[in-house]
Structure formats: structure tokens, C-alpha cells
Amino acid sequence: MSALPRQTVGIIGTGRVGAVLGAALRAAGHHVVAASGGSAEAKGRLARLLPGTPVLPTEQVARAATDLLVVSVPDDALAGVVDELSAAGALRPGQVVLHTSGAHGLAVLAGAAIAGARPLALHPALTFTGTAADLERLPGISYGITAPADLKAYAEDLVEDLGGQPEWVAEGERALYHTALAHGANHLVTLVNEAMDRLRDAGVVYPEKVLAPLLHAALDNTLRMRDAALTGPVVRGDAGTVARHVAALEATAPDSVPAYVALARRTADRAIAAGRLRPHDAEALLDVLASDRPERVA
């Protein structure tokens, strides 16, 4: 049973996030009356996830969404879309205008507030594929919420309808909140792809099979044990091994060297701070990782 009375919902931006949240809101019993999305890809996604939903221009979607308007557009476009809707008179007093950006809080919805609408920032902490598989991943995820005081109960009920957990983020901390998520998730994708590429360079036929159990264990251990989960040559102070790593990358994939060195240095810093690596034992290792080593100067 929905925590909220049935909402009349419009979705502006049927990218990966907007279409999935629209489908989740429909599954929770809310009425998605219209959506916007001009590309063939967006229309196909909408047909798969929200079949039968009218595809309308953004202003018409905003006018049809009498209770809740979900604006799920790229971060840099968000303020412009909202301001245009406000200037066109498409927003109304009492209507909740919700954006899904992690990087923004309520300030970007100033145009909606001027029109008398109720601004809400609600960001799902999940990486999306824009497919039905995302709906299976939604239950239990956290939502970074920034809301005015009179909208907090509504936001909590909405997150409950989505099967999630509310996490309150202050307006001034949205950038840091989003930085943490991007650093952890987006850079993880790059890191894992780099590892798979180097395994292929080493002749490994199925790098994903080699990495999967290792990475799953590392992630699980880290979430439970924090820095105590650290293993490997850096925490052991094995300067010779790390030097061989750097040399192998310089010979095979020199573009990977800066990222490896930066991460190894940050790993050493955390290991020292956590008491896992004694500063004396780290001296030779830090020399290997020094940015001014002559052999790495172009």
C-alpha cells in the first residue's frame, strides 16, 4: 500500500533515471500521466518501462502533472528547463517539482519556487542502465534528499513508496555528496576496466572471471572493515614489488602510470594513518611513488 495518496505524476527527461523512477512510481500505485523524451532511444525506453504513457512536450507534461513533476535532465540543463517552465506558466502553486540530480540541491529550482511550486531534490544513489533490471535493484537503495521543512514528510513517504531509505543532505553539502558517489562508482568503472585491460595485456583470456571474486571480496570487506580490509604490496611496504608494477606499466601502458601511482600513494597515506604501515617502513615505497623520479620525467 502506498505511503502517499495516489499522485498524478509527469516525467520530464526519460533518460535512464527518469524512465526507471517513473516505472517505479507507477508500480507503487501512482498515475504517470505524461512524459517527455524526444530521441528514439528515449521513446523506446519509455515504451518498454512505461507503456501507454503519452509522450508530450515538456510544458504539457508539467501542466498535466498536477501533484508531482519529476525533472530528470542533465545537471547543467536543469536550471534552464525549470526556468523555462516557470516563465511559460506551466508550473503551479502546491505542485511538487522534484529533480534527481545528485550535484544540485534546492537552489537550482528557484524558478519553480517563484511560481509557487514546492521544490524537492531527491537523488537515487544507484548507477542506472535504463532497463527493467534497475527496478529489481531499487529496493533498499538510499536517496540523497534536500527538502524544505514542510516537504520532509512527503519526501520520506515518496522514498518509502520507492522501497528506499532516506538520507538527508544539507544544501551546502550536495557537491561533496555527489563527489563521493562519483568518485566511488564512476572511478570504480574506470579502475576495473583498466585492470581488465592489463590482464588482457598479460595474456589472460577471461579477465572478468579472474577479477570477479577478488573484487567482490574486496568491496564486501571494505564496506565492513574500512581501511582494515587493505591487503597487497603497499600495506606491506613492498617497494620492490611496487617498482616492478610501475616499470611494467611504463613498458606496456604508460597512460596508466599516473593513475596507478596516485592511487598507490593515496593507499599508502591511508595505510599509515590507520596504523597499518609504519612511516619508517614506508620510506622506500614513497620514494618509488615520488612524482619527481627522474626515470619518469618525459
Backbone torsions as a table, in degrees:
resi	resn	phi	psi	omega
1	MET	NA	135.1	-177.4
2	SER	-66.9	140.8	175.7
3	ALA	-73.4	-24.5	179.1
4	LEU	-105.2	152.6	166.6
5	PRO	-58.7	154.0	-177.2
6	ARG	-55.9	123.3	-178.5
7	GLN	-97.5	143.0	170.9
8	THR	-93.0	116.9	-165.5
9	VAL	-119.6	140.7	169.5
10	GLY	-121.9	146.5	-179.0
11	ILE	-119.7	117.5	173.7
12	ILE	-103.6	115.0	-176.7
13	GLY	97.2	94.4	-179.5
14	THR	-101.5	52.6	169.0
15	GLY	-75.4	-160.5	-175.8
16	ARG	-61.0	-42.5	-175.6
17	VAL	-76.6	-50.8	-174.4
18	GLY	-59.7	-43.8	-178.6
19	ALA	-66.2	-40.1	-179.2
20	VAL	-68.4	-44.2	179.1
21	LEU	-65.4	-36.7	175.6
22	GLY	-60.1	-43.5	178.7
23	ALA	-64.6	-37.5	179.2
24	ALA	-68.6	-38.0	177.4
25	LEU	-66.9	-39.3	176.2
26	ARG	-62.8	-43.1	-179.7
27	ALA	-63.4	-27.6	178.9
28	ALA	-81.6	-2.3	175.9
29	GLY	106.3	3.2	179.5
30	HIS	-87.4	159.6	-173.4
31	HIS	-103.9	105.8	176.9
32	VAL	-86.1	107.0	-170.2
33	VAL	-90.2	-23.5	-177.4
34	ALA	-165.4	158.7	177.7
35	ALA	-148.5	155.6	175.4
36	SER	-114.5	153.7	179.4
37	GLY	166.8	108.1	-170.7
38	GLY	-87.7	-26.3	-175.0
39	SER	-76.8	158.4	177.4
40	ALA	-62.9	-36.5	179.2
41	GLU	-64.0	-44.5	179.9
42	ALA	-63.9	-41.4	179.9
43	LYS	-66.4	-37.1	177.4
44	GLY	-66.4	-40.7	178.2
45	ARG	-63.3	-41.7	179.4
46	LEU	-64.2	-40.6	179.9
47	ALA	-64.0	-34.4	-179.3
48	ARG	-77.8	-41.6	-172.4
49	LEU	-95.5	-30.2	-179.3
50	LEU	-132.2	60.8	-176.5
51	PRO	-59.5	138.3	178.3
52	GLY	88.3	-7.0	-179.4
53	THR	-77.4	126.2	179.2
54	PRO	-61.6	136.6	174.9
55	VAL	-98.2	115.3	-173.6
56	LEU	-128.4	163.5	171.9
57	PRO	-60.5	157.0	-173.0
58	THR	-58.2	-41.7	-178.9
59	GLU	-61.9	-40.5	-179.9
60	GLN	-68.4	-36.4	176.4
61	VAL	-61.8	-44.9	-178.8
62	ALA	-62.7	-39.7	-179.6
63	ARG	-70.7	-31.8	-178.8
64	ALA	-77.1	-24.8	-176.1
65	ALA	-83.8	80.3	-172.8
66	THR	-68.2	-25.5	-178.5
67	ASP	-106.6	-49.6	-171.4
68	LEU	-139.1	124.5	174.4
69	LEU	-113.0	117.8	178.5
70	VAL	-97.8	118.3	179.4
71	VAL	-107.5	108.0	-175.2
72	SER	-123.4	76.2	-178.9
73	VAL	-122.1	167.1	179.2
74	PRO	-54.8	148.8	-174.8
75	ASP	-51.1	-47.5	-174.5
76	ASP	-71.7	-16.8	-179.7
77	ALA	-93.9	-11.9	-168.4
78	LEU	-60.6	-52.4	-176.7
79	ALA	-60.6	-41.1	-179.4
80	GLY	-63.4	-42.2	179.2
81	VAL	-62.7	-45.7	-178.1
82	VAL	-66.6	-43.0	179.8
83	ASP	-62.6	-39.5	178.9
84	GLU	-65.0	-41.1	178.7
85	LEU	-64.6	-40.1	179.4
86	SER	-65.4	-45.2	-179.1
87	ALA	-64.0	-29.7	-179.6
88	ALA	-82.6	-4.4	-178.7
89	GLY	74.5	22.2	-177.3
90	ALA	-85.9	-10.3	178.3
91	LEU	-104.2	152.4	-174.9
92	ARG	-133.8	156.1	177.3
93	PRO	-57.9	136.6	177.8
94	GLY	89.7	-20.6	178.4
95	GLN	-69.6	134.8	176.0
96	VAL	-86.0	123.7	175.7
97	VAL	-109.9	112.9	-172.3
98	LEU	-113.4	130.8	171.1
99	HIS	-112.2	156.7	-174.7
100	THR	-108.3	13.8	-178.9
101	SER	-74.7	135.4	174.6
102	GLY	-78.0	-28.8	-172.9
103	ALA	-79.3	-22.7	-174.8
104	HIS	-109.4	153.7	173.0
105	GLY	-108.0	-130.6	-176.3
106	LEU	-89.8	-23.7	-174.8
107	ALA	-58.6	-34.7	-177.7
108	VAL	-68.8	-13.8	178.9
109	LEU	-100.6	21.8	-178.5
110	ALA	-57.1	-36.8	179.3
111	GLY	-62.4	-36.7	178.0
112	ALA	-68.5	-40.5	-180.0
113	ALA	-64.3	-37.6	177.6
114	ILE	-60.3	-34.6	179.3
115	ALA	-79.9	-1.3	179.7
116	GLY	91.2	1.2	177.4
117	ALA	-75.5	166.0	-176.7
118	ARG	-105.2	114.1	-174.5
119	PRO	-82.0	142.7	180.0
120	LEU	-149.2	128.7	174.4
121	ALA	-104.7	121.1	-176.1
122	LEU	-141.6	105.6	-172.9
123	HIS	-111.3	119.7	176.6
124	PRO	-76.3	124.0	-178.5
125	ALA	-84.2	76.5	-177.5
126	LEU	-155.1	147.7	170.8
127	THR	-91.3	131.2	-170.0
128	PHE	-107.6	146.6	173.1
129	THR	-105.3	-14.6	-177.4
130	GLY	77.5	24.4	179.7
131	THR	-125.0	174.1	179.3
132	ALA	-62.1	-21.6	178.1
133	ALA	-60.7	-30.8	179.0
134	ASP	-63.1	-34.5	-179.2
135	LEU	-62.6	-30.3	178.2
136	GLU	-75.1	-22.5	-178.5
137	ARG	-90.0	-16.8	-174.8
138	LEU	-63.5	-42.4	-176.6
139	PRO	-57.4	126.4	176.6
140	GLY	94.9	-10.5	-178.7
141	ILE	-75.1	164.1	177.9
142	SER	-94.4	151.8	175.4
143	TYR	-122.4	121.9	176.1
144	GLY	-78.9	112.8	-171.9
145	ILE	-114.3	133.0	166.5
146	THR	-124.8	122.5	-172.7
147	ALA	-147.1	148.5	169.9
148	PRO	-66.0	158.0	-173.8
149	ALA	-55.7	-38.9	-175.6
150	ASP	-76.4	-2.7	-179.0
151	LEU	-114.9	2.5	-176.2
152	LYS	-66.4	-42.0	180.0
153	ALA	-64.1	-40.9	177.1
154	TYR	-60.3	-45.8	-179.4
155	ALA	-61.7	-41.9	178.2
156	GLU	-62.3	-43.0	179.4
157	ASP	-65.6	-38.7	179.5
158	LEU	-64.4	-43.4	178.1
159	VAL	-65.0	-37.5	176.4
160	GLU	-61.7	-40.7	177.5
161	ASP	-61.9	-31.6	179.5
162	LEU	-84.9	-1.4	178.7
163	GLY	76.6	20.8	-174.7
164	GLY	-107.7	-172.2	179.6
165	GLN	-121.9	130.4	179.0
166	PRO	-77.2	139.7	173.9
167	GLU	-132.6	114.0	-173.6
168	TRP	-82.2	129.6	-178.9
169	VAL	-124.3	124.6	179.6
170	ALA	-65.9	152.8	-179.0
171	GLU	-52.7	-45.9	-176.8
172	GLY	-73.9	-7.4	-177.9
173	GLU	-108.0	6.1	-177.7
174	ARG	-62.5	-40.9	-178.5
175	ALA	-63.2	-42.7	179.9
176	LEU	-67.5	-41.1	176.4
177	TYR	-56.0	-48.0	-177.1
178	HIS	-71.2	-34.6	175.9
179	THR	-58.1	-44.3	-178.7
180	ALA	-62.0	-42.5	-179.1
181	LEU	-68.2	-43.5	179.8
182	ALA	-65.7	-40.7	179.2
183	HIS	-61.9	-42.3	-177.6
184	GLY	-76.1	-43.4	-173.2
185	ALA	-90.2	-55.0	-175.7
186	ASN	-65.1	-43.1	-179.8
187	HIS	-71.2	-25.6	174.3
188	LEU	-64.1	-40.5	177.9
189	VAL	-59.5	-45.8	178.8
190	THR	-63.0	-43.9	-178.1
191	LEU	-62.7	-44.9	-179.0
192	VAL	-66.9	-40.0	177.3
193	ASN	-64.2	-38.3	175.7
194	GLU	-61.1	-44.0	-179.6
195	ALA	-63.6	-41.0	178.8
196	MET	-66.0	-39.0	178.4
197	ASP	-62.2	-43.1	-177.7
198	ARG	-70.2	-32.4	174.9
199	LEU	-66.2	-39.6	175.7
200	ARG	-62.3	-40.6	177.0
201	ASP	-60.2	-31.1	-179.2
202	ALA	-84.6	1.1	176.9
203	GLY	95.0	6.5	179.5
204	VAL	-75.8	127.8	-174.4
205	VAL	-78.8	-39.7	-177.1
206	TYR	-122.4	75.1	-176.2
207	PRO	-62.3	-32.0	-179.6
208	GLU	-63.9	-33.7	178.8
209	LYS	-71.8	-33.3	177.2
210	VAL	-68.9	-42.7	-173.3
211	LEU	-80.5	-31.3	-170.6
212	ALA	-53.3	-54.5	-178.7
213	PRO	-66.2	-35.9	179.0
214	LEU	-63.2	-47.8	-176.4
215	LEU	-71.6	-38.7	176.9
216	HIS	-61.1	-43.7	179.4
217	ALA	-65.6	-41.8	-179.3
218	ALA	-63.4	-43.2	179.7
219	LEU	-65.4	-46.8	-179.7
220	ASP	-60.8	-44.8	-179.6
221	ASN	-64.3	-40.6	-178.4
222	THR	-65.7	-42.7	179.9
223	LEU	-64.7	-29.1	179.9
224	ARG	-90.2	-37.4	-167.8
225	MET	-114.8	-5.0	-178.8
226	ARG	55.9	-132.5	-174.7
227	ASP	-66.8	-18.1	178.2
228	ALA	-67.5	-13.6	179.0
229	ALA	-79.5	-9.5	-174.0
230	LEU	-67.6	131.7	174.2
231	THR	-132.8	176.1	173.2
232	GLY	106.0	-176.3	-170.6
233	PRO	-67.8	-30.2	-178.4
234	VAL	-66.6	-49.6	-178.3
235	VAL	-66.6	-22.9	176.4
236	ARG	-86.3	-8.6	-178.0
237	GLY	72.3	26.6	-177.7
238	ASP	-80.8	80.5	-176.1
239	ALA	-61.5	-37.9	-179.3
240	GLY	-62.8	-41.6	179.1
241	THR	-65.5	-44.4	-180.0
242	VAL	-64.5	-38.2	177.0
243	ALA	-61.8	-39.0	177.6
244	ARG	-67.7	-35.9	175.1
245	HIS	-58.7	-49.2	-178.1
246	VAL	-61.8	-41.9	-180.0
247	ALA	-64.4	-40.6	179.5
248	ALA	-64.0	-40.1	178.6
249	LEU	-69.1	-40.0	179.2
250	GLU	-60.9	-33.1	-178.9
251	ALA	-81.8	-31.2	-171.7
252	THR	-106.9	-43.0	-175.1
253	ALA	-143.9	72.9	-175.1
254	PRO	-59.5	-26.5	178.3
255	ASP	-66.0	-19.7	-179.5
256	SER	-85.3	-13.2	-174.8
257	VAL	-61.4	-49.4	-177.2
258	PRO	-58.0	-41.6	-179.6
259	ALA	-66.6	-42.7	179.6
260	TYR	-61.1	-47.8	-177.7
261	VAL	-63.5	-43.0	-179.6
262	ALA	-62.9	-43.1	-179.7
263	LEU	-70.1	-37.9	178.2
264	ALA	-65.1	-40.5	178.4
265	ARG	-64.8	-43.2	179.0
266	ARG	-66.0	-36.7	176.2
267	THR	-62.4	-43.4	178.6
268	ALA	-62.4	-43.0	179.2
269	ASP	-59.4	-44.0	-179.1
270	ARG	-68.8	-38.9	179.5
271	ALA	-63.9	-39.3	177.6
272	ILE	-66.0	-46.7	-178.6
273	ALA	-62.6	-32.2	-179.1
274	ALA	-85.2	-2.5	-179.0
275	GLY	78.7	13.7	179.8
276	ARG	-85.2	-22.2	-178.0
277	LEU	-136.2	121.7	-179.5
278	ARG	-74.4	139.1	-179.1
279	PRO	-52.9	-39.3	179.6
280	HIS	-62.2	-41.1	-179.3
281	ASP	-72.5	-16.8	-177.6
282	ALA	-89.6	-8.0	-172.2
283	GLU	-59.4	-50.3	-178.6
284	ALA	-65.0	-38.0	178.6
285	LEU	-62.8	-45.7	-179.3
286	LEU	-66.1	-30.3	174.4
287	ASP	-63.6	-41.5	178.1
288	VAL	-61.7	-35.8	-175.0
289	LEU	-91.8	1.6	-178.1
290	ALA	-63.2	139.5	-175.5
291	SER	-73.1	-16.6	-176.1
292	ASP	-102.6	20.4	177.3
293	ARG	-61.1	128.8	-176.6
294	PRO	-59.0	-35.3	-175.1
295	GLU	-70.0	-9.7	177.2
296	ARG	-109.5	6.1	177.5
297	VAL	-82.7	128.5	-176.1
298	ALA	-66.1	NA	NA
